[in-house]
Amino acid sequence: MASHEQTYKAGETKGQAQEKTGQTLQAMKDKAGQATGAGQEKAGAAKDKMAETGHATGQKTSETAQAAKDKAAAAAQATKEKASEMSERAKETAQAGKEKTGGIMQKTGEQVKSMAQGAADAVKHTLGMAGTGEEPGHETTTVTKETKKDNA
């Protein structure tokens, strides 16, 4: 009978071992599933983080590019305004020079005309062709020089 009891105990031990193996196998599957789930969550979180970082980087790059564009536009506008101011100053300076030159030229012209008239009058007077001095636009000027004699 010992053999029957031994067989019974061996079957019972085998059943217990199978049950324990099944439980351990199930626990391992559960742990693997949890690890896979956690790994998938971490991978998803990492993917989301990368997408956020990529989006933030893209947005920052876009903002930086826009700021550079705005700064360049402002610099171009300032340069345009400065060039306009310089052009206006140059025009004003040229106009003032033109007016000054015009005044000098007019004065010089009047002086030359007066000198020429004086020379013409002198020539006429020398040749005896001088008029009565009553002609419009002509003035007769007489220059006299006094000399003193020494009575020594």
Residue, then its C-alpha position, 0 to 999 in steps of 0.5 A: m500500500a505504500s506504493h499507492e500512497q507514494t503515487y498519491k503523494a507524488g501526484e499531489t506534489k506534481g499538481q501542487a508544482q503545476e499550480k505553483t508553476g501556473q501561478t508563477l507563470q501568470a505573475m510573470k505574465d502580469k509583470a511583463g504586461q505591466a512592464t510593457g504597459a509602463g514601457q509603452e507609457k514611458a515611450g508615449a510620454a517621451k514621444d509627447k515630450m519630444a513633440e512638445t520640445g520640437h514644437a517649442t523649438g520650432q516656435k522659438t525659432s519662428e519667434t527669433a526669426q520674426a524678431a530678427k525680421d522686425k529688427a531688420a525692418a526697423a533698421a531699414q526704416a531708420t536708414k531710409e529716414k536718415a537718408s531722407e534727412m541727409s538728402e533734404r539737408a543737401k537740397e537746402t545747402a544747395q539752395a542756399g549756395k545757389e541763392k548766395t551765388g546768385g546774389i554774388m553774380q548779380k552784384t558782380g554783374e552790376q559792378v561790371k555794368s557800372m564799370a563798363q558804363g563809366a569806361a564808356d562815359a570816359v571814352k565819350h568824354t575824351l573824344g568829345m562825344a559826351g552828352t549833356g548828362e541828362e540822358p536817362g540811366h547815365e550819370t555824369t561824374t566829375v572828378t577834380k584834383e587840387t594841387k598845391k604849389d610850394n611858395a618857397 
